[in-house]
Amino acid sequence: MVHRVPAVEAHSDGTDERVLIEAAQRDPIRFAELYERNFGRVYTFIARRTRERGEAEDLTAEVFQRALANLERFEWRGVPLWVWLLQIARNALADRWRCVARERGEPAPGSDEDGASEDADRRLLLSELVNRLPSDQQHVIVARFVEQKSIREIAGELGRTDRAVKQLQYRALSRLRAWMGDVHE
């Protein structure tokens, strides 16, 4: 029996993925592991937004073709690769919907429906990025913005000063803004 050995150890800070991306940028054959790791997420994202399995499969293939073609321009900034892939998927879906609407002589899909979908996508992305923060920053963000607690309450929970909690909040929000900005570039 053959045991598969991972190319690199996984690290919570994304160094594993960074190494894989850099390897694939040097040798496109190495893109296969990135494809395997991210296929399910990309396919699921697209399948939820299309009506036919074949269309979802075609669009998923297109996303990975675009990603491979543009991988040399991808710049690691600490944001998981799947975030970039989902942006490519959004663009591929939008292109497909515009094309279908044009063929039917219809206006492009309505902004209300698209806006709700984009908002849900943005919230999902933000949630996943919050989960990547260091645990003390995660705690502050969740307590402050989800549980609506005051700085003083959080400071009491963490056994820290109000100033320390404000600093944690500032660092977390700065990191989240940077990650979200990277996604939309």
C-alpha positions in Angstrom: 0.0 0.0 0.0 1.4 3.4 -1.0 1.1 6.2 1.5 0.8 9.7 0.2 3.2 12.1 1.8 2.3 15.8 1.7 4.8 18.0 0.0 5.0 20.3 3.0 3.6 20.4 6.5 0.5 22.5 6.9 0.8 25.5 9.1 -2.1 27.7 10.4 -0.4 30.8 9.1 -0.7 29.8 5.5 3.0 29.1 4.9 2.1 25.7 3.5 -0.1 27.2 0.8 2.4 29.9 0.1 5.1 27.3 -0.6 2.7 25.4 -2.9 1.8 28.6 -4.8 5.4 29.6 -5.3 6.2 26.1 -6.5 3.3 26.2 -9.0 4.5 29.6 -10.2 7.9 28.1 -11.0 6.4 24.8 -12.4 2.8 24.8 -13.6 2.6 21.0 -13.0 2.6 21.7 -9.3 -0.7 23.6 -9.7 -2.4 20.2 -9.4 -2.2 20.1 -5.6 -3.7 23.6 -5.4 -6.4 22.4 -7.7 -7.2 19.4 -5.6 -7.2 21.4 -2.4 -9.6 24.1 -3.8 -11.8 22.3 -6.3 -14.6 21.4 -3.9 -15.0 24.9 -2.5 -15.0 26.5 -6.0 -17.3 23.9 -7.5 -19.8 24.3 -4.6 -19.7 28.1 -4.9 -20.5 27.9 -8.6 -23.0 25.0 -8.3 -25.1 27.0 -5.8 -25.4 29.8 -8.4 -26.1 27.8 -11.5 -29.0 25.6 -12.6 -27.2 22.8 -14.4 -24.5 20.5 -13.3 -22.8 20.7 -16.7 -22.7 24.5 -16.5 -21.2 24.3 -13.0 -18.5 21.9 -14.2 -17.7 24.1 -17.2 -17.4 27.2 -15.1 -15.3 25.5 -12.5 -12.9 24.3 -15.2 -12.8 27.9 -16.6 -12.0 29.3 -13.2 -9.0 27.0 -12.8 -7.9 27.7 -16.3 -7.9 31.4 -15.6 -6.2 30.9 -12.3 -3.4 28.8 -13.9 -3.0 31.4 -16.7 -2.7 34.2 -14.2 -0.8 32.4 -11.4 2.4 34.1 -12.2 0.8 37.5 -11.3 -0.6 36.2 -8.1 1.1 37.8 -5.1 0.9 36.2 -1.7 -0.4 38.6 0.9 -1.6 36.2 3.6 -5.0 35.7 2.1 -5.9 32.1 1.2 -5.8 31.2 -2.4 -9.5 30.2 -2.4 -10.4 33.8 -1.9 -8.7 34.7 -5.2 -10.3 31.7 -6.8 -13.8 32.7 -5.7 -13.3 36.2 -7.1 -12.4 34.6 -10.4 -15.5 32.5 -10.1 -17.7 35.6 -9.4 -16.3 37.2 -12.5 -16.8 34.0 -14.6 -20.4 33.8 -13.4 -21.1 37.5 -14.2 -19.6 37.0 -17.6 -21.7 34.0 -18.3 -24.9 35.7 -17.1 -24.2 38.8 -19.2 -23.6 36.5 -22.2 -26.8 34.6 -21.7 -28.8 37.8 -21.1 -27.4 39.3 -24.3 -28.3 36.1 -26.3 -31.8 36.3 -25.0 -32.1 40.0 -25.6 -32.7 40.6 -21.9 -31.1 43.1 -19.6 -28.3 41.8 -17.3 -29.5 40.1 -14.1 -31.1 42.4 -11.5 -28.9 44.2 -9.1 -31.1 43.4 -6.1 -30.6 39.6 -6.4 -26.9 40.0 -7.2 -26.5 42.5 -4.3 -27.9 40.0 -1.8 -25.7 37.2 -3.1 -22.6 39.5 -3.0 -23.5 40.6 0.5 -23.8 36.9 1.6 -20.5 36.2 -0.1 -18.8 39.1 1.6 -20.1 38.0 5.1 -18.9 34.5 4.5 -15.5 35.8 3.5 -15.3 38.1 6.5 -16.2 35.3 8.8 -13.5 33.0 7.4 -11.0 35.8 7.6 -11.9 36.6 11.3 -11.2 32.9 12.0 -7.7 33.4 10.6 -6.9 36.1 13.2 -4.9 35.3 16.3 -7.2 34.1 19.0 -7.1 37.2 21.2 -7.9 39.4 18.2 -10.7 37.0 17.2 -12.1 37.2 20.7 -12.2 41.0 20.6 -13.8 41.2 17.2 -16.5 38.7 18.1 -17.2 40.2 21.5 -17.2 43.7 20.2 -19.2 43.4 17.0 -21.2 40.2 17.3 -21.9 40.2 21.0 -22.0 44.0 21.2 -19.9 44.2 24.3 -18.1 47.3 25.5 -14.3 47.7 25.6 -14.4 47.6 29.4 -16.4 44.3 29.4 -13.9 42.7 27.0 -11.0 44.0 29.1 -12.5 42.3 32.1 -12.9 39.0 30.3 -9.4 39.0 29.0 -7.8 40.4 32.1 -6.3 43.3 30.1 -6.5 47.1 30.2 -9.0 49.0 28.1 -6.1 50.4 26.1 -4.8 46.9 25.3 -8.2 45.8 24.1 -8.4 48.9 21.9 -5.0 48.0 20.4 -6.1 44.4 19.7 -9.2 45.7 18.0 -7.2 48.2 16.0 -4.8 45.5 14.8 -7.5 43.1 14.0 -9.5 45.6 12.0 -6.4 46.8 10.2 -5.5 43.2 9.2 -9.1 42.5 8.1 -9.2 45.7 6.0 -5.9 44.7 4.3 -7.1 41.2 3.6 -10.5 42.4 2.2 -8.7 45.0 0.1 -6.4 42.3 -1.3 -9.5 40.4 -2.3 -11.0 43.2 -4.3 -7.8 44.3 -6.2 
